[in-house]
Amino acid sequence: MALPPHAIEWMNRAEIDYIGPFVKAWAAFNAWFRHASREEQERAMLNWVKNQPNAIRRGILPLLREDNDTADAIAFQQAVSALLQRLDDIHLEIIRKGVRERVSLRTVCINPRNLNQERLEHRRHEFSVRKIAGGHIEIRVVSTANAQEKFKETQERYDPAALYELATFRALSEDQQTKLRELYDSCNPRPMADLLRNGAPPLQIGAVQFQCTDEQLFSGLIETLYAMRNALLHGEMDPDPRVLACYEPAYRVVMIFLSCVR
């Protein structure tokens, strides 16, 4: 016998919304790493969690070992696997400094970097990329023999496609183009890594086979959860049920983080 309309309505309302629990769990995690890291900037705090000895890093990395068949490891790995699969099933995006970026545990920036100034010398030319006033990026090629400027471009943000399409870039010699590409590509503030095809030995986590180290996966989790937190706080998330469903495994992952510091 089919459910009557009012029963269906009550059943639909019975779905648990994990947005609130996730926000509260992240707030506790945030309070911990602000206190424990003793850093002043949020980016430095997150890098500390990922890379420096701390209770959460010590507690989580063992849970990502394939040979760990404890109940805690199984629960954590299932949450990680579900998080990747649910994010794969949708297209959740955020805007980072004017650039649209998909939130994913598959392809993720595990090592964001700040660009100040990078330079190299090659065949009597200096190639430089540096951040200037207003956050813009200045790219130059200058002869070290006579200080003649061979190339100069200023961009609002890192944009390799736009740079390499410039007629002035194409006017450089092939060797100079190669060196400038090499330098500019190394300045990418958000280099993306495919954690399922990253060249490392296979790492089976729940139903997903990663190809990355446990440390890379831990860093990817931190960055993905941070992006999901930002999507909420910056109003970039639609109330799509499939989007909301992503926050269930995200909540479980953060709660297991917190279990390491209780």
C-alpha positions as a Markdown table, in Angstrom:
| # | Residue | x | y | z |
|---|---|---|---|---|
| 1 | Met | 0.0 | 0.0 | 0.0 |
| 2 | Ala | 1.4 | 3.4 | -1.0 |
| 3 | Leu | 2.1 | 6.1 | 1.6 |
| 4 | Pro | -0.5 | 8.8 | 1.8 |
| 5 | Pro | 0.7 | 12.4 | 0.8 |
| 6 | His | 1.1 | 13.6 | 4.3 |
| 7 | Ala | 3.2 | 10.6 | 5.2 |
| 8 | Ile | 5.5 | 11.2 | 2.2 |
| 9 | Glu | 5.8 | 14.8 | 3.3 |
| 10 | Trp | 6.9 | 13.8 | 6.8 |
| 11 | Met | 9.3 | 11.2 | 5.4 |
| 12 | Asn | 10.9 | 13.9 | 3.2 |
| 13 | Arg | 11.3 | 16.2 | 6.2 |
| 14 | Ala | 12.9 | 13.4 | 8.2 |
| 15 | Glu | 16.1 | 13.7 | 6.1 |
| 16 | Ile | 19.0 | 14.9 | 8.3 |
| 17 | Asp | 20.6 | 18.2 | 7.3 |
| 18 | Tyr | 24.3 | 18.0 | 8.0 |
| 19 | Ile | 25.1 | 21.6 | 7.3 |
| 20 | Gly | 24.6 | 22.7 | 10.9 |
| 21 | Pro | 26.7 | 19.8 | 12.4 |
| 22 | Phe | 29.4 | 20.4 | 9.8 |
| 23 | Val | 29.6 | 24.1 | 10.6 |
| 24 | Lys | 29.8 | 23.4 | 14.3 |
| 25 | Ala | 32.4 | 20.7 | 13.8 |
| 26 | Trp | 34.5 | 22.9 | 11.6 |
| 27 | Ala | 34.3 | 25.7 | 14.2 |
| 28 | Ala | 35.7 | 23.4 | 16.8 |
| 29 | Phe | 38.5 | 22.3 | 14.4 |
| 30 | Asn | 39.2 | 25.9 | 13.5 |
| 31 | Ala | 39.4 | 26.9 | 17.1 |
| 32 | Trp | 41.9 | 24.0 | 17.8 |
| 33 | Phe | 44.3 | 24.8 | 14.9 |
| 34 | Arg | 44.2 | 28.6 | 15.7 |
| 35 | His | 45.3 | 27.8 | 19.2 |
| 36 | Ala | 47.7 | 25.0 | 18.5 |
| 37 | Ser | 49.5 | 26.4 | 15.5 |
| 38 | Arg | 50.3 | 29.8 | 17.0 |
| 39 | Glu | 50.2 | 31.2 | 13.5 |
| 40 | Glu | 48.5 | 34.5 | 12.6 |
| 41 | Gln | 47.2 | 33.8 | 9.1 |
| 42 | Glu | 44.6 | 31.2 | 8.3 |
| 43 | Arg | 46.7 | 29.8 | 5.3 |
| 44 | Ala | 49.7 | 29.4 | 7.6 |
| 45 | Met | 47.5 | 27.6 | 10.1 |
| 46 | Leu | 46.2 | 25.1 | 7.5 |
| 47 | Asn | 49.7 | 24.5 | 6.3 |
| 48 | Trp | 50.8 | 23.8 | 9.8 |
| 49 | Val | 48.0 | 21.2 | 10.3 |
| 50 | Lys | 49.0 | 19.5 | 7.0 |
| 51 | Asn | 52.8 | 19.5 | 7.4 |
| 52 | Gln | 53.9 | 19.9 | 11.0 |
| 53 | Pro | 53.8 | 17.4 | 13.8 |
| 54 | Asn | 50.5 | 17.7 | 15.6 |
| 55 | Ala | 47.9 | 15.5 | 17.2 |
| 56 | Ile | 45.5 | 15.3 | 14.3 |
| 57 | Arg | 48.2 | 14.5 | 11.8 |
| 58 | Arg | 49.5 | 11.8 | 14.1 |
| 59 | Gly | 46.1 | 10.4 | 14.6 |
| 60 | Ile | 44.8 | 10.5 | 11.0 |
| 61 | Leu | 47.7 | 9.2 | 8.9 |
| 62 | Pro | 47.6 | 5.7 | 10.5 |
| 63 | Leu | 43.9 | 5.5 | 9.6 |
| 64 | Leu | 44.8 | 5.9 | 5.9 |
| 65 | Arg | 47.0 | 2.8 | 5.9 |
| 66 | Glu | 45.6 | 0.0 | 3.8 |
| 67 | Asp | 46.7 | -2.6 | 6.4 |
| 68 | Asn | 44.7 | -0.8 | 9.2 |
| 69 | Asp | 41.5 | -2.9 | 9.6 |
| 70 | Thr | 40.4 | -1.3 | 12.9 |
| 71 | Ala | 36.9 | -0.1 | 13.3 |
| 72 | Asp | 38.2 | 3.5 | 13.4 |
| 73 | Ala | 40.2 | 3.1 | 10.2 |
| 74 | Ile | 37.3 | 1.5 | 8.4 |
| 75 | Ala | 34.8 | 4.2 | 9.5 |
| 76 | Phe | 37.3 | 7.0 | 8.4 |
| 77 | Gln | 38.1 | 5.4 | 5.1 |
| 78 | Gln | 34.4 | 4.9 | 4.3 |
| 79 | Ala | 33.8 | 8.6 | 5.0 |
| 80 | Val | 36.7 | 9.7 | 2.8 |
| 81 | Ser | 35.4 | 7.4 | 0.0 |
| 82 | Ala | 31.9 | 8.7 | 0.3 |
| 83 | Leu | 33.1 | 12.3 | 0.3 |
| 84 | Leu | 35.0 | 11.8 | -3.0 |
| 85 | Gln | 32.1 | 10.0 | -4.7 |
| 86 | Arg | 29.4 | 12.5 | -3.6 |
| 87 | Leu | 31.5 | 15.5 | -4.8 |
| 88 | Asp | 32.2 | 13.6 | -8.1 |
| 89 | Asp | 28.4 | 13.3 | -8.6 |
| 90 | Ile | 27.8 | 17.0 | -8.5 |
| 91 | His | 29.7 | 20.1 | -9.7 |
| 92 | Leu | 30.2 | 22.3 | -6.6 |
| 93 | Glu | 32.1 | 25.4 | -7.4 |
| 94 | Ile | 33.7 | 28.3 | -5.6 |
| 95 | Ile | 35.3 | 31.5 | -6.8 |
| 96 | Arg | 38.9 | 32.1 | -5.7 |
| 97 | Lys | 40.2 | 35.6 | -6.6 |
| 98 | Gly | 38.0 | 35.8 | -9.6 |
| 99 | Val | 38.8 | 32.2 | -10.8 |
| 100 | Arg | 36.1 | 29.5 | -10.8 |
| 101 | Glu | 37.3 | 26.3 | -9.2 |
| 102 | Arg | 35.5 | 23.0 | -8.7 |
| 103 | Val | 35.5 | 21.6 | -5.1 |
| 104 | Ser | 36.8 | 18.0 | -5.4 |
| 105 | Leu | 38.8 | 15.4 | -3.5 |
| 106 | Arg | 39.9 | 14.0 | -6.9 |
| 107 | Thr | 41.6 | 17.0 | -8.3 |
| 108 | Val | 42.8 | 19.4 | -5.5 |
| 109 | Cys | 45.4 | 21.9 | -4.8 |
| 110 | Ile | 47.4 | 20.3 | -1.9 |
| 111 | Asn | 50.1 | 23.0 | -1.9 |
| 112 | Pro | 48.8 | 26.5 | -2.4 |
| 113 | Arg | 51.6 | 29.1 | -2.6 |
| 114 | Asn | 52.1 | 32.8 | -2.4 |
| 115 | Leu | 53.9 | 34.5 | -5.3 |
| 116 | Asn | 56.3 | 37.2 | -4.3 |
| 117 | Gln | 59.1 | 37.2 | -6.8 |
| 118 | Glu | 60.7 | 34.5 | -8.9 |
| 119 | Arg | 63.6 | 34.9 | -11.3 |
| 120 | Leu | 66.1 | 33.0 | -13.4 |
| 121 | Glu | 69.0 | 33.8 | -15.7 |
| 122 | His | 69.5 | 32.1 | -19.0 |
| 123 | Arg | 71.8 | 32.9 | -21.9 |
| 124 | Arg | 72.4 | 36.5 | -20.8 |
| 125 | His | 68.7 | 37.2 | -20.1 |
| 126 | Glu | 66.9 | 37.6 | -16.8 |
| 127 | Phe | 63.3 | 36.2 | -16.6 |
| 128 | Ser | 61.2 | 37.4 | -13.7 |
| 129 | Val | 57.7 | 37.1 | -12.3 |
| 130 | Arg | 56.7 | 39.2 | -9.3 |
| 131 | Lys | 53.7 | 40.4 | -7.4 |
| 132 | Ile | 53.3 | 44.2 | -7.6 |
| 133 | Ala | 51.0 | 46.9 | -6.1 |
| 134 | Gly | 47.3 | 46.0 | -6.2 |
| 135 | Gly | 48.1 | 42.2 | -6.3 |
| 136 | His | 48.9 | 42.3 | -10.0 |
| 137 | Ile | 51.6 | 40.1 | -11.6 |
| 138 | Glu | 54.5 | 41.6 | -13.6 |
| 139 | Ile | 56.3 | 39.4 | -16.1 |
| 140 | Arg | 59.6 | 40.6 | -17.7 |
| 141 | Val | 62.4 | 39.4 | -19.8 |
| 142 | Val | 65.5 | 41.7 | -19.7 |
| 143 | Ser | 68.9 | 41.4 | -21.4 |
| 144 | Thr | 71.6 | 41.3 | -18.7 |
| 145 | Ala | 74.1 | 42.6 | -21.3 |
| 146 | Asn | 72.5 | 46.0 | -21.9 |
| 147 | Ala | 69.4 | 46.1 | -19.7 |
| 148 | Gln | 67.2 | 46.1 | -22.8 |
| 149 | Glu | 63.6 | 45.0 | -22.0 |
| 150 | Lys | 62.6 | 42.2 | -24.4 |
| 151 | Phe | 59.2 | 41.5 | -22.9 |
| 152 | Lys | 56.9 | 43.0 | -20.2 |
| 153 | Glu | 53.3 | 42.2 | -19.3 |
| 154 | Thr | 51.2 | 42.9 | -16.3 |
| 155 | Gln | 48.2 | 40.7 | -15.4 |
| 156 | Glu | 45.5 | 41.1 | -12.8 |
| 157 | Arg | 45.9 | 37.4 | -11.8 |
| 158 | Tyr | 47.8 | 34.3 | -12.8 |
| 159 | Asp | 46.6 | 33.4 | -16.3 |
| 160 | Pro | 48.9 | 31.3 | -18.5 |
| 161 | Ala | 46.6 | 31.0 | -21.4 |
| 162 | Ala | 46.3 | 34.7 | -21.8 |
| 163 | Leu | 50.0 | 35.2 | -21.5 |
| 164 | Tyr | 51.0 | 32.6 | -24.0 |
| 165 | Glu | 48.6 | 34.0 | -26.6 |
| 166 | Leu | 50.2 | 37.5 | -26.6 |
| 167 | Ala | 51.9 | 38.6 | -29.8 |
| 168 | Thr | 54.8 | 40.0 | -27.7 |
| 169 | Phe | 55.3 | 36.6 | -26.1 |
| 170 | Arg | 55.3 | 34.9 | -29.5 |
| 171 | Ala | 57.8 | 37.4 | -30.7 |
| 172 | Leu | 60.4 | 36.0 | -28.3 |
| 173 | Ser | 62.7 | 33.3 | -29.5 |
| 174 | Glu | 61.6 | 29.7 | -29.0 |
| 175 | Asp | 64.3 | 29.2 | -26.4 |
| 176 | Gln | 63.1 | 32.4 | -24.5 |
| 177 | Gln | 59.5 | 31.3 | -24.7 |
| 178 | Thr | 60.4 | 27.9 | -23.2 |
| 179 | Lys | 62.3 | 29.5 | -20.3 |
| 180 | Leu | 59.5 | 32.0 | -19.6 |
| 181 | Arg | 56.9 | 29.3 | -19.7 |
| 182 | Glu | 59.1 | 27.2 | -17.3 |
| 183 | Leu | 59.3 | 30.1 | -14.8 |
| 184 | Tyr | 55.7 | 31.3 | -15.1 |
| 185 | Asp | 54.3 | 27.7 | -14.8 |
| 186 | Ser | 56.3 | 27.3 | -11.6 |
| 187 | Cys | 54.6 | 30.4 | -10.1 |
| 188 | Asn | 51.1 | 28.8 | -10.3 |
| 189 | Pro | 49.5 | 29.8 | -7.0 |
| 190 | Arg | 47.2 | 26.8 | -7.1 |
| 191 | Pro | 48.8 | 23.8 | -8.8 |
| 192 | Met | 46.3 | 21.0 | -9.0 |
| 193 | Ala | 47.0 | 17.4 | -8.3 |
| 194 | Asp | 44.9 | 14.4 | -9.4 |
| 195 | Leu | 45.0 | 12.2 | -6.3 |
| 196 | Leu | 43.7 | 9.2 | -8.3 |
| 197 | Arg | 46.4 | 9.5 | -10.8 |
| 198 | Asn | 49.4 | 11.0 | -9.1 |
| 199 | Gly | 52.0 | 8.4 | -9.9 |
| 200 | Ala | 52.2 | 6.9 | -6.4 |
| 201 | Pro | 51.6 | 3.2 | -5.5 |
| 202 | Pro | 47.8 | 2.4 | -5.3 |
| 203 | Leu | 46.2 | 3.3 | -2.0 |
| 204 | Gln | 42.8 | 1.6 | -1.4 |
| 205 | Ile | 40.5 | 3.8 | 0.7 |
| 206 | Gly | 37.1 | 2.3 | 1.1 |
| 207 | Ala | 35.7 | 1.9 | -2.4 |
| 208 | Val | 38.2 | 4.3 | -4.0 |
| 209 | Gln | 41.7 | 3.5 | -5.2 |
| 210 | Phe | 43.9 | 6.6 | -4.9 |
| 211 | Gln | 47.4 | 6.9 | -6.4 |
| 212 | Cys | 48.9 | 9.3 | -3.9 |
| 213 | Thr | 50.7 | 9.1 | -0.5 |
| 214 | Asp | 48.8 | 9.1 | 2.8 |
| 215 | Glu | 50.2 | 12.6 | 3.4 |
| 216 | Gln | 49.0 | 13.9 | 0.1 |
| 217 | Leu | 45.5 | 12.5 | 0.8 |
| 218 | Phe | 45.5 | 14.1 | 4.2 |
| 219 | Ser | 46.5 | 17.4 | 2.7 |
| 220 | Gly | 43.8 | 17.0 | 0.1 |
| 221 | Leu | 41.2 | 16.4 | 2.7 |
| 222 | Ile | 42.1 | 19.5 | 4.6 |
| 223 | Glu | 41.9 | 21.6 | 1.4 |
| 224 | Thr | 38.7 | 20.1 | 0.3 |
| 225 | Leu | 36.9 | 20.5 | 3.6 |
| 226 | Tyr | 38.2 | 24.1 | 3.8 |
| 227 | Ala | 36.7 | 24.8 | 0.3 |
| 228 | Met | 33.4 | 23.3 | 1.4 |
| 229 | Arg | 33.4 | 25.5 | 4.5 |
| 230 | Asn | 34.1 | 28.6 | 2.3 |
| 231 | Ala | 31.3 | 27.6 | -0.1 |
| 232 | Leu | 28.9 | 27.8 | 2.9 |
| 233 | Leu | 30.2 | 31.0 | 4.5 |
| 234 | His | 30.5 | 32.9 | 1.2 |
| 235 | Gly | 27.0 | 32.0 | 0.0 |
| 236 | Glu | 28.3 | 30.1 | -3.1 |
| 237 | Met | 26.3 | 26.9 | -2.5 |
| 238 | Asp | 22.8 | 26.0 | -3.9 |
| 239 | Pro | 20.5 | 24.1 | -1.6 |
| 240 | Asp | 20.5 | 21.2 | -3.9 |
| 241 | Pro | 19.9 | 17.9 | -2.0 |
| 242 | Arg | 22.9 | 16.3 | -3.7 |
| 243 | Val | 25.1 | 19.2 | -2.6 |
| 244 | Leu | 23.8 | 19.0 | 1.0 |
| 245 | Ala | 24.5 | 15.3 | 1.0 |
| 246 | Cys | 28.2 | 16.0 | 0.5 |
| 247 | Tyr | 28.3 | 17.5 | 4.0 |
| 248 | Glu | 27.4 | 14.2 | 5.7 |
| 249 | Pro | 30.8 | 12.5 | 5.0 |
| 250 | Ala | 32.5 | 15.9 | 5.4 |
| 251 | Tyr | 31.0 | 16.2 | 8.9 |
| 252 | Arg | 32.1 | 12.6 | 9.8 |
| 253 | Val | 35.7 | 13.3 | 8.6 |
| 254 | Val | 36.0 | 16.5 | 10.7 |
| 255 | Met | 34.5 | 14.7 | 13.8 |
| 256 | Ile | 37.2 | 12.0 | 13.4 |
| 257 | Phe | 39.8 | 14.8 | 13.2 |
| 258 | Leu | 38.4 | 16.2 | 16.5 |
| 259 | Ser | 38.5 | 12.8 | 18.1 |
| 260 | Cys | 42.3 | 13.0 | 17.9 |
| 261 | Val | 42.5 | 16.0 | 20.2 |
| 262 | Arg | 39.8 | 15.2 | 22.8 |
